[in-house]
Amino acid sequence: MAICITIPSWADHVAIFKTSGLTAKKHRYYNEDTIDLDFDGMVADIKASPRGSNFLLHACAH
């Protein structure tokens, strides 16, 4: 089973999911040029993912 993680993500996320037996794949989330959410890229990656894919989404709560 795979989990799609955001780009960027915390450095330890890939290792945590790999240790748990999951394959970590990356999906767009943040646009460094605009310093904002890459909404169109994120939606495109979600739509292109196989049915039943799992996604790790980050909420802003700082």
mmCIF file of the N, C-alpha and C atoms, coordinates in Angstrom:
data_MODEL
# 
_entry.id   MODEL 
# 
loop_
_atom_site.group_PDB 
_atom_site.id 
_atom_site.type_symbol 
_atom_site.label_atom_id 
_atom_site.label_alt_id 
_atom_site.label_comp_id 
_atom_site.label_asym_id 
_atom_site.label_entity_id 
_atom_site.label_seq_id 
_atom_site.pdbx_PDB_ins_code 
_atom_site.Cartn_x 
_atom_site.Cartn_y 
_atom_site.Cartn_z 
_atom_site.occupancy 
_atom_site.B_iso_or_equiv 
_atom_site.pdbx_formal_charge 
_atom_site.auth_seq_id 
_atom_site.auth_comp_id 
_atom_site.auth_asym_id 
_atom_site.auth_atom_id 
_atom_site.pdbx_PDB_model_num 
ATOM 1   N N  . MET A 1 1  ? 0.849  -1.173 0.000   1.00 0.00 ? 1  MET A N  1 
ATOM 2   C CA . MET A 1 1  ? 0.000  0.000  0.000   1.00 0.00 ? 1  MET A CA 1 
ATOM 3   C C  . MET A 1 1  ? 0.895  1.236  0.000   1.00 0.00 ? 1  MET A C  1 
ATOM 4   N N  . ALA A 1 2  ? 0.419  2.272  -0.632  1.00 0.00 ? 2  ALA A N  1 
ATOM 5   C CA . ALA A 1 2  ? 1.190  3.513  -0.722  1.00 0.00 ? 2  ALA A CA 1 
ATOM 6   C C  . ALA A 1 2  ? 0.461  4.652  -0.014  1.00 0.00 ? 2  ALA A C  1 
ATOM 7   N N  . ILE A 1 3  ? 1.246  5.607  0.423   1.00 0.00 ? 3  ILE A N  1 
ATOM 8   C CA . ILE A 1 3  ? 0.700  6.846  0.957   1.00 0.00 ? 3  ILE A CA 1 
ATOM 9   C C  . ILE A 1 3  ? 1.374  7.990  0.210   1.00 0.00 ? 3  ILE A C  1 
ATOM 10  N N  . CYS A 1 4  ? 0.592  8.953  -0.193  1.00 0.00 ? 4  CYS A N  1 
ATOM 11  C CA . CYS A 1 4  ? 1.109  10.119 -0.909  1.00 0.00 ? 4  CYS A CA 1 
ATOM 12  C C  . CYS A 1 4  ? 1.349  11.227 0.102   1.00 0.00 ? 4  CYS A C  1 
ATOM 13  N N  . ILE A 1 5  ? 2.590  11.711 0.131   1.00 0.00 ? 5  ILE A N  1 
ATOM 14  C CA . ILE A 1 5  ? 2.945  12.768 1.073   1.00 0.00 ? 5  ILE A CA 1 
ATOM 15  C C  . ILE A 1 5  ? 3.216  14.060 0.316   1.00 0.00 ? 5  ILE A C  1 
ATOM 16  N N  . THR A 1 6  ? 3.098  15.145 1.016   1.00 0.00 ? 6  THR A N  1 
ATOM 17  C CA . THR A 1 6  ? 3.259  16.453 0.395   1.00 0.00 ? 6  THR A CA 1 
ATOM 18  C C  . THR A 1 6  ? 4.718  16.766 0.080   1.00 0.00 ? 6  THR A C  1 
ATOM 19  N N  . ILE A 1 7  ? 4.906  17.622 -0.907  1.00 0.00 ? 7  ILE A N  1 
ATOM 20  C CA . ILE A 1 7  ? 6.209  18.206 -1.219  1.00 0.00 ? 7  ILE A CA 1 
ATOM 21  C C  . ILE A 1 7  ? 6.097  19.680 -0.871  1.00 0.00 ? 7  ILE A C  1 
ATOM 22  N N  . PRO A 1 8  ? 6.760  20.205 0.130   1.00 0.00 ? 8  PRO A N  1 
ATOM 23  C CA . PRO A 1 8  ? 7.685  19.530 1.034   1.00 0.00 ? 8  PRO A CA 1 
ATOM 24  C C  . PRO A 1 8  ? 6.935  18.815 2.153   1.00 0.00 ? 8  PRO A C  1 
ATOM 25  N N  . SER A 1 9  ? 7.669  17.986 2.868   1.00 0.00 ? 9  SER A N  1 
ATOM 26  C CA . SER A 1 9  ? 7.120  17.289 4.027   1.00 0.00 ? 9  SER A CA 1 
ATOM 27  C C  . SER A 1 9  ? 8.227  17.215 5.071   1.00 0.00 ? 9  SER A C  1 
ATOM 28  N N  . TRP A 1 10 ? 7.892  16.762 6.256   1.00 0.00 ? 10 TRP A N  1 
ATOM 29  C CA . TRP A 1 10 ? 8.915  16.586 7.277   1.00 0.00 ? 10 TRP A CA 1 
ATOM 30  C C  . TRP A 1 10 ? 9.876  15.500 6.828   1.00 0.00 ? 10 TRP A C  1 
ATOM 31  N N  . ALA A 1 11 ? 11.137 15.659 7.125   1.00 0.00 ? 11 ALA A N  1 
ATOM 32  C CA . ALA A 1 11 ? 12.185 14.750 6.661   1.00 0.00 ? 11 ALA A CA 1 
ATOM 33  C C  . ALA A 1 11 ? 11.966 13.309 7.114   1.00 0.00 ? 11 ALA A C  1 
ATOM 34  N N  . ASP A 1 12 ? 11.357 13.103 8.259   1.00 0.00 ? 12 ASP A N  1 
ATOM 35  C CA . ASP A 1 12 ? 11.195 11.740 8.779   1.00 0.00 ? 12 ASP A CA 1 
ATOM 36  C C  . ASP A 1 12 ? 9.953  11.018 8.260   1.00 0.00 ? 12 ASP A C  1 
ATOM 37  N N  . HIS A 1 13 ? 9.084  11.684 7.526   1.00 0.00 ? 13 HIS A N  1 
ATOM 38  C CA . HIS A 1 13 ? 7.851  11.042 7.069   1.00 0.00 ? 13 HIS A CA 1 
ATOM 39  C C  . HIS A 1 13 ? 8.118  9.820  6.195   1.00 0.00 ? 13 HIS A C  1 
ATOM 40  N N  . VAL A 1 14 ? 9.026  9.927  5.227   1.00 0.00 ? 14 VAL A N  1 
ATOM 41  C CA . VAL A 1 14 ? 9.304  8.791  4.345   1.00 0.00 ? 14 VAL A CA 1 
ATOM 42  C C  . VAL A 1 14 ? 9.784  7.600  5.165   1.00 0.00 ? 14 VAL A C  1 
ATOM 43  N N  . ALA A 1 15 ? 10.702 7.815  6.094   1.00 0.00 ? 15 ALA A N  1 
ATOM 44  C CA . ALA A 1 15 ? 11.229 6.723  6.922   1.00 0.00 ? 15 ALA A CA 1 
ATOM 45  C C  . ALA A 1 15 ? 10.141 6.109  7.801   1.00 0.00 ? 15 ALA A C  1 
ATOM 46  N N  . ILE A 1 16 ? 9.290  6.930  8.371   1.00 0.00 ? 16 ILE A N  1 
ATOM 47  C CA . ILE A 1 16 ? 8.204  6.424  9.229   1.00 0.00 ? 16 ILE A CA 1 
ATOM 48  C C  . ILE A 1 16 ? 7.277  5.523  8.434   1.00 0.00 ? 16 ILE A C  1 
ATOM 49  N N  . PHE A 1 17 ? 6.851  5.975  7.263   1.00 0.00 ? 17 PHE A N  1 
ATOM 50  C CA . PHE A 1 17 ? 5.920  5.170  6.466   1.00 0.00 ? 17 PHE A CA 1 
ATOM 51  C C  . PHE A 1 17 ? 6.594  3.923  5.907   1.00 0.00 ? 17 PHE A C  1 
ATOM 52  N N  . LYS A 1 18 ? 7.865  4.030  5.525   1.00 0.00 ? 18 LYS A N  1 
ATOM 53  C CA . LYS A 1 18 ? 8.595  2.868  5.022   1.00 0.00 ? 18 LYS A CA 1 
ATOM 54  C C  . LYS A 1 18 ? 8.708  1.809  6.112   1.00 0.00 ? 18 LYS A C  1 
ATOM 55  N N  . THR A 1 19 ? 9.025  2.221  7.335   1.00 0.00 ? 19 THR A N  1 
ATOM 56  C CA . THR A 1 19 ? 9.114  1.298  8.464   1.00 0.00 ? 19 THR A CA 1 
ATOM 57  C C  . THR A 1 19 ? 7.765  0.641  8.750   1.00 0.00 ? 19 THR A C  1 
ATOM 58  N N  . SER A 1 20 ? 6.696  1.353  8.455   1.00 0.00 ? 20 SER A N  1 
ATOM 59  C CA . SER A 1 20 ? 5.338  0.834  8.669   1.00 0.00 ? 20 SER A CA 1 
ATOM 60  C C  . SER A 1 20 ? 4.875  -0.071 7.530   1.00 0.00 ? 20 SER A C  1 
ATOM 61  N N  . GLY A 1 21 ? 5.728  -0.260 6.528   1.00 0.00 ? 21 GLY A N  1 
ATOM 62  C CA . GLY A 1 21 ? 5.380  -1.132 5.413   1.00 0.00 ? 21 GLY A CA 1 
ATOM 63  C C  . GLY A 1 21 ? 4.682  -0.431 4.263   1.00 0.00 ? 21 GLY A C  1 
ATOM 64  N N  . LEU A 1 22 ? 4.657  0.891  4.290   1.00 0.00 ? 22 LEU A N  1 
ATOM 65  C CA . LEU A 1 22 ? 4.007  1.650  3.223   1.00 0.00 ? 22 LEU A CA 1 
ATOM 66  C C  . LEU A 1 22 ? 5.050  2.202  2.258   1.00 0.00 ? 22 LEU A C  1 
ATOM 67  N N  . THR A 1 23 ? 4.648  2.378  1.025   1.00 0.00 ? 23 THR A N  1 
ATOM 68  C CA . THR A 1 23 ? 5.482  3.051  0.039   1.00 0.00 ? 23 THR A CA 1 
ATOM 69  C C  . THR A 1 23 ? 5.081  4.514  0.018   1.00 0.00 ? 23 THR A C  1 
ATOM 70  N N  . ALA A 1 24 ? 6.044  5.399  0.189   1.00 0.00 ? 24 ALA A N  1 
ATOM 71  C CA . ALA A 1 24 ? 5.751  6.836  0.188   1.00 0.00 ? 24 ALA A CA 1 
ATOM 72  C C  . ALA A 1 24 ? 5.926  7.392  -1.218  1.00 0.00 ? 24 ALA A C  1 
ATOM 73  N N  . LYS A 1 25 ? 4.870  8.002  -1.720  1.00 0.00 ? 25 LYS A N  1 
ATOM 74  C CA . LYS A 1 25 ? 4.913  8.706  -2.997  1.00 0.00 ? 25 LYS A CA 1 
ATOM 75  C C  . LYS A 1 25 ? 4.684  10.178 -2.698  1.00 0.00 ? 25 LYS A C  1 
ATOM 76  N N  . LYS A 1 26 ? 5.120  11.039 -3.590  1.00 0.00 ? 26 LYS A N  1 
ATOM 77  C CA . LYS A 1 26 ? 4.996  12.474 -3.336  1.00 0.00 ? 26 LYS A CA 1 
ATOM 78  C C  . LYS A 1 26 ? 3.916  13.098 -4.207  1.00 0.00 ? 26 LYS A C  1 
ATOM 79  N N  . HIS A 1 27 ? 3.244  14.103 -3.655  1.00 0.00 ? 27 HIS A N  1 
ATOM 80  C CA . HIS A 1 27 ? 2.282  14.879 -4.436  1.00 0.00 ? 27 HIS A CA 1 
ATOM 81  C C  . HIS A 1 27 ? 2.510  16.357 -4.182  1.00 0.00 ? 27 HIS A C  1 
ATOM 82  N N  . ARG A 1 28 ? 2.160  17.162 -5.180  1.00 0.00 ? 28 ARG A N  1 
ATOM 83  C CA . ARG A 1 28 ? 2.358  18.610 -5.064  1.00 0.00 ? 28 ARG A CA 1 
ATOM 84  C C  . ARG A 1 28 ? 1.417  19.188 -4.012  1.00 0.00 ? 28 ARG A C  1 
ATOM 85  N N  . TYR A 1 29 ? 1.914  20.206 -3.329  1.00 0.00 ? 29 TYR A N  1 
ATOM 86  C CA . TYR A 1 29 ? 1.169  20.832 -2.248  1.00 0.00 ? 29 TYR A CA 1 
ATOM 87  C C  . TYR A 1 29 ? 1.505  22.312 -2.127  1.00 0.00 ? 29 TYR A C  1 
ATOM 88  N N  . TYR A 1 30 ? 2.775  22.646 -2.315  1.00 0.00 ? 30 TYR A N  1 
ATOM 89  C CA . TYR A 1 30 ? 3.263  23.994 -2.045  1.00 0.00 ? 30 TYR A CA 1 
ATOM 90  C C  . TYR A 1 30 ? 4.016  24.527 -3.255  1.00 0.00 ? 30 TYR A C  1 
ATOM 91  N N  . ASN A 1 31 ? 3.762  25.779 -3.588  1.00 0.00 ? 31 ASN A N  1 
ATOM 92  C CA . ASN A 1 31 ? 4.454  26.438 -4.690  1.00 0.00 ? 31 ASN A CA 1 
ATOM 93  C C  . ASN A 1 31 ? 5.469  27.414 -4.106  1.00 0.00 ? 31 ASN A C  1 
ATOM 94  N N  . GLU A 1 32 ? 6.744  27.093 -4.245  1.00 0.00 ? 32 GLU A N  1 
ATOM 95  C CA . GLU A 1 32 ? 7.798  27.948 -3.682  1.00 0.00 ? 32 GLU A CA 1 
ATOM 96  C C  . GLU A 1 32 ? 7.864  29.309 -4.368  1.00 0.00 ? 32 GLU A C  1 
ATOM 97  N N  . ASP A 1 33 ? 7.490  29.378 -5.644  1.00 0.00 ? 33 ASP A N  1 
ATOM 98  C CA . ASP A 1 33 ? 7.544  30.650 -6.373  1.00 0.00 ? 33 ASP A CA 1 
ATOM 99  C C  . ASP A 1 33 ? 6.522  31.652 -5.852  1.00 0.00 ? 33 ASP A C  1 
ATOM 100 N N  . THR A 1 34 ? 5.322  31.169 -5.534  1.00 0.00 ? 34 THR A N  1 
ATOM 101 C CA . THR A 1 34 ? 4.263  32.065 -5.058  1.00 0.00 ? 34 THR A CA 1 
ATOM 102 C C  . THR A 1 34 ? 4.136  32.062 -3.540  1.00 0.00 ? 34 THR A C  1 
ATOM 103 N N  . ILE A 1 35 ? 4.890  31.164 -2.873  1.00 0.00 ? 35 ILE A N  1 
ATOM 104 C CA . ILE A 1 35 ? 4.824  30.996 -1.418  1.00 0.00 ? 35 ILE A CA 1 
ATOM 105 C C  . ILE A 1 35 ? 3.373  30.765 -0.997  1.00 0.00 ? 35 ILE A C  1 
ATOM 106 N N  . ASP A 1 36 ? 2.733  29.809 -1.647  1.00 0.00 ? 36 ASP A N  1 
ATOM 107 C CA . ASP A 1 36 ? 1.305  29.567 -1.447  1.00 0.00 ? 36 ASP A CA 1 
ATOM 108 C C  . ASP A 1 36 ? 0.982  28.109 -1.785  1.00 0.00 ? 36 ASP A C  1 
ATOM 109 N N  . LEU A 1 37 ? -0.216 27.729 -1.485  1.00 0.00 ? 37 LEU A N  1 
ATOM 110 C CA . LEU A 1 37 ? -0.721 26.407 -1.822  1.00 0.00 ? 37 LEU A CA 1 
ATOM 111 C C  . LEU A 1 37 ? -0.729 26.218 -3.333  1.00 0.00 ? 37 LEU A C  1 
ATOM 112 N N  . ASP A 1 38 ? -0.234 25.083 -3.795  1.00 0.00 ? 38 ASP A N  1 
ATOM 113 C CA . ASP A 1 38 ? -0.307 24.721 -5.214  1.00 0.00 ? 38 ASP A CA 1 
ATOM 114 C C  . ASP A 1 38 ? -1.588 23.912 -5.409  1.00 0.00 ? 38 ASP A C  1 
ATOM 115 N N  . PHE A 1 39 ? -2.717 24.599 -5.336  1.00 0.00 ? 39 PHE A N  1 
ATOM 116 C CA . PHE A 1 39 ? -4.010 23.920 -5.365  1.00 0.00 ? 39 PHE A CA 1 
ATOM 117 C C  . PHE A 1 39 ? -4.204 23.146 -6.663  1.00 0.00 ? 39 PHE A C  1 
ATOM 118 N N  . ASP A 1 40 ? -3.931 23.775 -7.796  1.00 0.00 ? 40 ASP A N  1 
ATOM 119 C CA . ASP A 1 40 ? -4.135 23.101 -9.079  1.00 0.00 ? 40 ASP A CA 1 
ATOM 120 C C  . ASP A 1 40 ? -3.244 21.868 -9.207  1.00 0.00 ? 40 ASP A C  1 
ATOM 121 N N  . GLY A 1 41 ? -1.986 21.979 -8.781  1.00 0.00 ? 41 GLY A N  1 
ATOM 122 C CA . GLY A 1 41 ? -1.086 20.833 -8.826  1.00 0.00 ? 41 GLY A CA 1 
ATOM 123 C C  . GLY A 1 41 ? -1.529 19.719 -7.897  1.00 0.00 ? 41 GLY A C  1 
ATOM 124 N N  . MET A 1 42 ? -1.985 20.078 -6.700  1.00 0.00 ? 42 MET A N  1 
ATOM 125 C CA . MET A 1 42 ? -2.444 19.091 -5.734  1.00 0.00 ? 42 MET A CA 1 
ATOM 126 C C  . MET A 1 42 ? -3.666 18.347 -6.263  1.00 0.00 ? 42 MET A C  1 
ATOM 127 N N  . VAL A 1 43 ? -4.629 19.085 -6.798  1.00 0.00 ? 43 VAL A N  1 
ATOM 128 C CA . VAL A 1 43 ? -5.842 18.457 -7.332  1.00 0.00 ? 43 VAL A CA 1 
ATOM 129 C C  . VAL A 1 43 ? -5.494 17.552 -8.515  1.00 0.00 ? 43 VAL A C  1 
ATOM 130 N N  . ALA A 1 44 ? -4.592 18.007 -9.387  1.00 0.00 ? 44 ALA A N  1 
ATOM 131 C CA . ALA A 1 44 ? -4.188 17.188 -10.532 1.00 0.00 ? 44 ALA A CA 1 
ATOM 132 C C  . ALA A 1 44 ? -3.539 15.883 -10.074 1.00 0.00 ? 44 ALA A C  1 
ATOM 133 N N  . ASP A 1 45 ? -2.681 15.951 -9.056  1.00 0.00 ? 45 ASP A N  1 
ATOM 134 C CA . ASP A 1 45 ? -2.032 14.741 -8.545  1.00 0.00 ? 45 ASP A CA 1 
ATOM 135 C C  . ASP A 1 45 ? -3.036 13.807 -7.880  1.00 0.00 ? 45 ASP A C  1 
ATOM 136 N N  . ILE A 1 46 ? -3.993 14.355 -7.161  1.00 0.00 ? 46 ILE A N  1 
ATOM 137 C CA . ILE A 1 46 ? -5.025 13.523 -6.531  1.00 0.00 ? 46 ILE A CA 1 
ATOM 138 C C  . ILE A 1 46 ? -5.857 12.827 -7.600  1.00 0.00 ? 46 ILE A C  1 
ATOM 139 N N  . LYS A 1 47 ? -6.262 13.568 -8.619  1.00 0.00 ? 47 LYS A N  1 
ATOM 140 C CA . LYS A 1 47 ? -7.070 12.980 -9.698  1.00 0.00 ? 47 LYS A CA 1 
ATOM 141 C C  . LYS A 1 47 ? -6.301 11.913 -10.468 1.00 0.00 ? 47 LYS A C  1 
ATOM 142 N N  . ALA A 1 48 ? -4.979 12.065 -10.587 1.00 0.00 ? 48 ALA A N  1 
ATOM 143 C CA . ALA A 1 48 ? -4.157 11.115 -11.343 1.00 0.00 ? 48 ALA A CA 1 
ATOM 144 C C  . ALA A 1 48 ? -3.786 9.877  -10.526 1.00 0.00 ? 48 ALA A C  1 
ATOM 145 N N  . SER A 1 49 ? -4.073 9.883  -9.237  1.00 0.00 ? 49 SER A N  1 
ATOM 146 C CA . SER A 1 49 ? -3.714 8.760  -8.367  1.00 0.00 ? 49 SER A CA 1 
ATOM 147 C C  . SER A 1 49 ? -4.717 7.625  -8.513  1.00 0.00 ? 49 SER A C  1 
ATOM 148 N N  . PRO A 1 50 ? -4.248 6.400  -8.317  1.00 0.00 ? 50 PRO A N  1 
ATOM 149 C CA . PRO A 1 50 ? -5.162 5.259  -8.394  1.00 0.00 ? 50 PRO A CA 1 
ATOM 150 C C  . PRO A 1 50 ? -6.269 5.353  -7.339  1.00 0.00 ? 50 PRO A C  1 
ATOM 151 N N  . ARG A 1 51 ? -7.412 4.809  -7.660  1.00 0.00 ? 51 ARG A N  1 
ATOM 152 C CA . ARG A 1 51 ? -8.536 4.781  -6.720  1.00 0.00 ? 51 ARG A CA 1 
ATOM 153 C C  . ARG A 1 51 ? -8.089 4.096  -5.428  1.00 0.00 ? 51 ARG A C  1 
ATOM 154 N N  . GLY A 1 52 ? -8.483 4.658  -4.306  1.00 0.00 ? 52 GLY A N  1 
ATOM 155 C CA . GLY A 1 52 ? -8.129 4.096  -3.007  1.00 0.00 ? 52 GLY A CA 1 
ATOM 156 C C  . GLY A 1 52 ? -6.805 4.596  -2.459  1.00 0.00 ? 52 GLY A C  1 
ATOM 157 N N  . SER A 1 53 ? -6.183 5.546  -3.150  1.00 0.00 ? 53 SER A N  1 
ATOM 158 C CA . SER A 1 53 ? -4.912 6.096  -2.674  1.00 0.00 ? 53 SER A CA 1 
ATOM 159 C C  . SER A 1 53 ? -5.112 6.832  -1.357  1.00 0.00 ? 53 SER A C  1 
ATOM 160 N N  . ASN A 1 54 ? -4.080 6.814  -0.539  1.00 0.00 ? 54 ASN A N  1 
ATOM 161 C CA . ASN A 1 54 ? -4.088 7.515  0.742   1.00 0.00 ? 54 ASN A CA 1 
ATOM 162 C C  . ASN A 1 54 ? -3.204 8.748  0.641   1.00 0.00 ? 54 ASN A C  1 
ATOM 163 N N  . PHE A 1 55 ? -3.645 9.839  1.255   1.00 0.00 ? 55 PHE A N  1 
ATOM 164 C CA . PHE A 1 55 ? -2.908 11.093 1.203   1.00 0.00 ? 55 PHE A CA 1 
ATOM 165 C C  . PHE A 1 55 ? -2.688 11.634 2.600   1.00 0.00 ? 55 PHE A C  1 
ATOM 166 N N  . LEU A 1 56 ? -1.474 12.115 2.833   1.00 0.00 ? 56 LEU A N  1 
ATOM 167 C CA . LEU A 1 56 ? -1.158 12.827 4.059   1.00 0.00 ? 56 LEU A CA 1 
ATOM 168 C C  . LEU A 1 56 ? -1.273 14.308 3.743   1.00 0.00 ? 56 LEU A C  1 
ATOM 169 N N  . LEU A 1 57 ? -2.205 14.989 4.382   1.00 0.00 ? 57 LEU A N  1 
ATOM 170 C CA . LEU A 1 57 ? -2.404 16.418 4.175   1.00 0.00 ? 57 LEU A CA 1 
ATOM 171 C C  . LEU A 1 57 ? -2.011 17.157 5.442   1.00 0.00 ? 57 LEU A C  1 
ATOM 172 N N  . HIS A 1 58 ? -1.370 18.286 5.283   1.00 0.00 ? 58 HIS A N  1 
ATOM 173 C CA . HIS A 1 58 ? -0.934 19.093 6.416   1.00 0.00 ? 58 HIS A CA 1 
ATOM 174 C C  . HIS A 1 58 ? -1.914 20.239 6.632   1.00 0.00 ? 58 HIS A C  1 
ATOM 175 N N  . ALA A 1 59 ? -2.334 20.392 7.854   1.00 0.00 ? 59 ALA A N  1 
ATOM 176 C CA . ALA A 1 59 ? -3.155 21.553 8.214   1.00 0.00 ? 59 ALA A CA 1 
ATOM 177 C C  . ALA A 1 59 ? -2.243 22.596 8.851   1.00 0.00 ? 59 ALA A C  1 
ATOM 178 N N  . CYS A 1 60 ? -2.507 23.824 8.598   1.00 0.00 ? 60 CYS A N  1 
ATOM 179 C CA . CYS A 1 60 ? -1.714 24.902 9.180   1.00 0.00 ? 60 CYS A CA 1 
ATOM 180 C C  . CYS A 1 60 ? -2.279 25.213 10.562  1.00 0.00 ? 60 CYS A C  1 
ATOM 181 N N  . ALA A 1 61 ? -1.475 25.016 11.589  1.00 0.00 ? 61 ALA A N  1 
ATOM 182 C CA . ALA A 1 61 ? -1.995 25.202 12.939  1.00 0.00 ? 61 ALA A CA 1 
ATOM 183 C C  . ALA A 1 61 ? -0.947 25.785 13.875  1.00 0.00 ? 61 ALA A C  1 
ATOM 184 N N  . HIS A 1 62 ? -0.064 26.580 13.363  1.00 0.00 ? 62 HIS A N  1 
ATOM 185 C CA . HIS A 1 62 ? 0.997  27.136 14.204  1.00 0.00 ? 62 HIS A CA 1 
ATOM 186 C C  . HIS A 1 62 ? 0.603  28.486 14.717  1.00 0.00 ? 62 HIS A C  1 
# 
